[in-house]
Amino acid sequence: MQKANLVNHNHFVSHDAAMLNLPFYQPVHLAQIEALEAWCQQQYKTLQKLAQYDSAEQGKRLIQLLGQAGWLQHLIGQPKEYPADARSLCLCRQTLAYFDDLLDFAYSIQSLSGSIIQRFGNEAQRQHYLPGLASGERIAAFALSELQAGSDVSAIALKAEQQGESYILNGEKAWIAQGDISDFCVVIARTDEGPGALGLSAFIVNTCLPGISSSAIGAIAPRSWAHLHFDNVQVSSEAILGIPGQGFIVALEILDRFRMTVAGAAIGFARRAADVALRHAADRKIYQGRLLDLQLIKAMLAKMEIKLSASALLTARAAWMLDQGHPFAKHSAIAKYFATENACEIVDDAVQILGATGVVANSQLERLYRQIRPLRIYEGSSETLLMNIASALDAYRLQEREDL
């Protein structure tokens, strides 16, 4: 009853209220999104002022903004007011993406990097690093990809050679989100406990150490993004996350968990585009009527709604499976693949509906067009996810089926 009252008396901008009323969610999830939506709307003028800075400086200030407002408290345990589960992360990313790309970007990278320490760090590591991340006073990054090792994590070449009680890191990492503004990063490096994937370990590396440098790189959606260079960087053996040789597990486990949150962000971007298109179609006068009266336009808008609904359901299933302790990796991949692929189609159709207005520089749709495209690549490209999903199909259950 409490949930129904909340939905009926509040208009959710970034979410379909009917979707939130499904049994996947609890009243506390709805209260969290209601509060986050209100906060995002209050930040409108602040976000406009921040636009004068480059993406790196915006990233720093947005993390401080999120931390000061308490939206990163999930990194130090469950906040008193709101949940800190997978459903919460997906819903929050959908809301933040709907309102501002860089807000979502800052929230997601800080959450991903902090979650690795939260899950695999020892008590000393958690106490040392997580409070600063939660408050927004410190910035983290996840240094996984390399120029020759993107989807193939087992091909990582950055070397961590043990020398006494220390490790010496040499090599490069590529396309690291927040790499140029981070205070420390989680680095996956080769320690050679075994061949391929078995020879990787995870380290927490302070970026102020001698031998570390970064070079910022541009992106079609401007953001803090950089290559990192490691030249004889010495770190203590106490910097290892988990145990030596566990790096591959650390990387895959966190990617499986966060793929569904990328789906949440994709839904946020796509819902914004669909709202822009619907508003335009309702207002645009054409042929003695409105654009919205044309059957082809109605069909395009209807398909957008279907894709949004299906994406939201798949994402909710993946997050619910994780929160309930059930196997979730396949469902996370499905949600990420479907939501990102269809979000790109929704944004493209929105541009088509707006016509010439949709291709104006610096418009909402131009920004959405740039912002949505990378989601089909990071946290597992669509092609890699299809292979993962196919590998998870159970053909053995059909062996005794003589009716097939």
N, C-alpha and C positions, 0 to 999 in steps of 0.2 A: 504494500500500500504506500509505503514511504517513497519507493522508487517511482511508482506511477504518478504520485503527486508532484515529484520533482520534475519529471519529464513534461507533464502537462502544464506546469506553471512557468517553465523556463524555455526560452528559445535558444537552442544551441546553433551557433553560426557555423562552426567548423565540423559538425557531426550531424548525422541523421539521428534525430531523437528516438525514432522508432527502433533503430539499431541498438542504441544504448539501453533500451528497455528489455532487451533479450536476456535470458538467464545467464549468459556469459558474464554479465557485469553485476556489481553490487551497488547499492546507493552511494557508498563512499567513492566509487569510481566517478559517478556522475557529479558528485560534489566537487571532486578534484578538477574535472574538466570545466565545470561552471566557473570555478575560481580562476583557473588558468586563462580561460577566454576573457574574463573581465580584466585580468592583469595585462594581457596582450593588447587589449583595446586601450588601456590606460597608457601604454608605452608608445602610442602612435607618434607623438611629437618628439619623444626621445629618439626613436628610430630614424626620424627624418633628420635630426641634428647629426646623428652618427654617420649618415650617408656622406658627409663631407670628408670623412677619413678613408684611407685605403682599407682593403679587406682585412689586413693583419691587425691594424689598430681597432677596427670594428670588432674583430674577434675577441680581442682582449677585453674590451669594454662590455661586450655582450655577456661574456662569461662572468664578469664581475656583477653585472646586472642580475643574471639568473641566480648567482650565488647569494647575493644580498637579499633577494626576494624569497629564498628558501626552496627554489625549484630543483636544487641539486642535492638536497638532503638525503635522498635515497641512497647516496653513496656511503653514508655512515650508518645505515640501518633504516628501518622503517620509520618514516616521520609519524608523529603523533596523529596528525590530522588525516593523512592520506596514505594509500597503499604504496608499496615499493615493488610491485610485481611486474611480470611481463605485460599484462594487460594495461597497466598504468603507463609503462614506457611507450607502448604503441599508441595509446590514446593521446598522450602528451605530445608525441612527435607529430601526430596528425594535426593537432591544434596549432602547434608552433609553425609547422610548414604552411598551414593555411594563412597565417598572418605574416610571417617573415622567414625567408629562406635562411638567412644567417643566424637567426635565433635558433632554428632547428639544427643547423649545422653545429653551432657551438654546444648546444645541449647534447647532441648525439655523440660527438667525439669525446667530450668530457665524460659522458656516461659510459661509453664503450671502454675507454682507457681505464677509468676508475673501477669498472666492473671486473676487469682482469685482476687487479690487485685485490679487490674485494673477495674474489672467488679463489685465487691461487696464492695470494700473499700470506705470510705468517703474521702473527699478531703484531710484531714490531713494525713490519712494513705497513700494515693497515693503519696503525696508530700514527705513523710518521707521515704518510702521504695523503690519506683519504680526507682528513678534516680540511686541509687546504684546498682540495678539489671541491669539496662540498660548499665551502664558503666563497668560491670563485677567486680566492687569493693566489692560487697556483693553477697552472694550465698543463694538461697532459696530452700526449699523442701516442699512437700505436704504430710503431715502425715495423711493418711486415713486408710490404712489397719491395721488389727490386726491379731494375730495368729488364732483367732476364728471368724474373721469378714473380709473376703476378698471380694468376690462378693456380699455378703449380707451386704450392708452398714448399714441397720437398726439394725444389731446385734452389732454395736460398743459399747464397754463397758468402754473405758477410761472415767473416771468421772471428771466433772468440777463442783465442788460444790460452790455455791455462799456464800460468807461471807462478808457482808457489800458491799463495792464498789469493791471488788476483787472476783476472782474465784481461787479455789485451785484444781490443776490438779493432778490426781493419776491414774497410769495405764501404759500400754505399747503400742507402735506402732511397726509394723513389716514390714520388706522389704521396707524401705523408701529410695528411690533414693536420693542421695546426703545428706542423713541423718547425715553422719559422718563429713561432711564438711560445712554444712549450717550455716549461721549466724542467720537465723530465719526460722521458718516453719509455714505453715498454718495447724492447727490442728483441726480435726473434733472430738468433744468430746460430751459426754452425759450430758446435763443440765436439762433434765427431764421436759421440758415444756409440754410434752405429751408422750404417749406410743410409743415405737419403733422408727420409722423414724421421728416422730413428736418431739422427745425429744433431738435432736442433734443441736449443734451450732458450728460455725466456729470461731477460734481464730488465731490471729497472735502472735506467741510466740518466743521471742528471745532465742536462744539456749544457751546463756551465763548465763541464770538465774540459781540460786541455785536449785538443785534437778533434773536437766536434765542431763542425761548421754546417751552415744551412744555406741553400740558395733558393729563394722564392721563385715559383713558377706561376704562370698565368693559367687560367681555366676559363672555359666558356661561360661558367657561372662564377663570377669573382668570389674568391674566398681565400683564407689562409691555407697555403698549399706549398710544399717545398720538397726538394731533395736534401737528404742528410748525408754528410761525409764523416767517416770515422777514420782517423789517422793515429794509430797506436794509442787508442783511448784505454786507460787503465781503470778497471772497476773491481771492486771487492767481490769475493765469492758470496758475500752476504747479499749481493744485489740479485742473485738468482731467484726467480719466482718458481715456487714448487721445487722440483728436483731436476738435476741435469738430465737432458734427454727428453724432457717433457714438453718442449717448445711446440712441437707439432700438435699435440693434444690441446695445449693452451690456445693456439691460434684457431683451430677448427671448432673447438667448443664455443669460443666467444663469437665467432662468425655465425655459427648455427643459431645462437641466441639472438643476435642483433639483426639477422636478415628480416625477421618479421617486423622489426621496428622500422626498417627501410620501407616495408610495405605500408606501414602507418603513415610515414611521411609522404609517400607517393599518393595516398588517398587524400591527404591534406592539400597538396598541390593541385591534384585533379579536381577536387571539389571546388577549389577557388576558381579554376578555369571554367568549370561547368556553371557556376554562379554568375560569372562575368558573361558567359554566352547567353544564359537564360534572361538576365537583365537586359541585355542588348536586344535579344529577339522580342521581348515584351514591349520595348520602347520604340523600336525601329519601325517607321511607317513605310509601307511598300504596297503597291497594287491596291489602293483604296482599303488597306487593312494593315495588319502588323506582320512582321517577319515570322512571328510565332504562329500565325494562322496557316502558314504553308506546310503542307504535309511532309515534305522532305525535311524541313527544319524540325518538325515535331518528332520525326523518326530519329534524327541525329541526337536530339536532346534525350529521347527515351533510351537510346542505346547508352548514352553517358550514364544515366541513372542506373541502368542494369549493371554496367561495369563497376560503378562505385559500390553498389550493394553487394555484388559478388566478391569484390576485393575486400570489403569490410568484413564479410562473413568468414572468408578464408583466413584473414588476419586474426580475427577473434578466436577462431578454432585453434590456430597455432599457439597463440598466447595462452589460451585456456589449457591446452595440453601441457605446456611447460609448467604453468602454475600448479597443475594437478599432479605433477610428477610423472606424466606419461611420456613415452617416446615422442619427440616433437620435431626432429631435424628435417624429416621429409616435409612435414606440414609447413615449417618455416620457409623452406625453399619454394614450395608451391605458392605460398602467400606472396613472397617477394617477387617471384617470376610473374605471376598473374597481375599483381597490383602495379608493378612498374611498367610492364609492357602495355597494359591498358591505360595507364595514366598518360603515357606518351600519345596514345591515340586520342584520348579525351582532349588534351591540350591542343593537338593538331586540329581536331574538329572544331574546337572553340575559335581558333584562328580563322578557320574557313567560314564559320558563321558570322564573324565580325567583318569579313571581307577586308577591304583596304585598311579599315580601322585596326584590324588585328595585326598588321605588319608595321605599325608605327613604332619607331625606335623609342626605347625607354618606357614603353607601355607595360601594363601588368602582364599581358600575354607574352610579350617578348621576353620578359624576365622569367616567366613560368616556362617558356619554351627552352631557355637555357638551363634552368634549374632542374627540370625533370629528366633531361637526357642522361646525365651521369648516373642516375639511380639504376639504370639497366646494366651498369658495369661494376660499380664497387660493391663490396661485401658479397662477391660472387657474380660473375657475368651471367646473363640469361642462358647462354649456351652451356656454361659449366653447371648451372642449376638443373637444366634439363637432363644432363648426364647423371647428376646426383639423384634426381627423382627416379629416373629409369632404373638406376642401380638398386634403389630401395624397393622396387616392385617385387612381390613375392610370387614367383612362378611355381614354387614347389607345392603350393596349396592346390594347384590345378592338376597335378600329375595323376590323381586317381579319378578325375572327372571324365567319364566316358561319354557324357552327353555333349561335350564340346568338340 
